[in-house]
Amino acid sequence: MRGALLLVVGIAVGFAVAHVVSRTPQGRALLDDLDARVQDFGAAVADGYRAREAELRDTVA
């Protein structure tokens, strides 16, 4: 129960900090850069998943 509470508090604090940081031009640029990096990482993971899935399908077929 304590772990769930800490998780919820951590998420709330993270949103509050992101909201305050996004009000400045430097903070907005920082968040935009972070968003781009997260998008790139997600695309790389998806590409790797698709490549591995294709390898496995070829092996089975």
C-alpha positions as CSV (number, residue, x, y, z in Angstrom):
1,M,0.0,0.0,0.0
2,R,2.8,2.4,0.8
3,G,4.5,1.6,-2.5
4,A,1.3,2.6,-4.4
5,L,1.0,5.8,-2.5
6,L,4.7,6.7,-3.2
7,L,4.1,5.9,-6.9
8,V,1.0,8.2,-7.0
9,V,2.9,11.0,-5.2
10,G,5.9,10.6,-7.5
11,I,3.7,10.9,-10.6
12,A,1.9,14.0,-9.2
13,V,5.2,15.7,-8.3
14,G,6.6,14.8,-11.8
15,F,3.6,16.4,-13.5
16,A,3.8,19.5,-11.3
17,V,7.5,20.0,-12.1
18,A,6.9,19.4,-15.8
19,H,4.2,22.0,-15.7
20,V,6.4,24.6,-14.0
21,V,9.4,23.9,-16.3
22,S,7.2,24.1,-19.5
23,R,6.4,27.8,-18.7
24,T,10.0,29.0,-19.6
25,P,11.4,28.9,-23.1
26,Q,14.4,26.9,-22.0
27,G,12.2,24.5,-20.2
28,R,10.0,24.1,-23.2
29,A,13.0,23.4,-25.4
30,L,14.2,20.8,-22.8
31,L,10.8,19.0,-22.8
32,D,10.6,19.1,-26.6
33,D,14.1,17.5,-26.8
34,L,13.2,14.9,-24.2
35,D,10.0,14.1,-26.2
36,A,12.0,13.7,-29.4
37,R,14.4,11.3,-27.7
38,V,11.6,9.3,-26.2
39,Q,9.9,9.0,-29.7
40,D,13.2,7.9,-31.2
41,F,13.7,5.3,-28.5
42,G,10.2,4.0,-29.0
43,A,10.7,3.8,-32.8
44,A,13.9,1.9,-32.3
45,V,12.3,-0.6,-29.9
46,A,9.4,-1.1,-32.4
47,D,11.8,-1.7,-35.3
48,G,13.8,-4.2,-33.3
49,Y,10.6,-6.0,-32.3
50,R,9.4,-6.2,-35.9
51,A,12.8,-7.4,-37.1
52,R,13.0,-10.1,-34.4
53,E,9.4,-11.2,-35.1
54,A,10.3,-11.5,-38.8
55,E,13.3,-13.6,-38.0
56,L,11.2,-15.9,-35.8
57,R,8.5,-16.2,-38.5
58,D,11.1,-17.1,-41.1
59,T,12.6,-19.8,-38.8
60,V,9.2,-21.4,-38.1
61,A,8.1,-21.3,-41.8
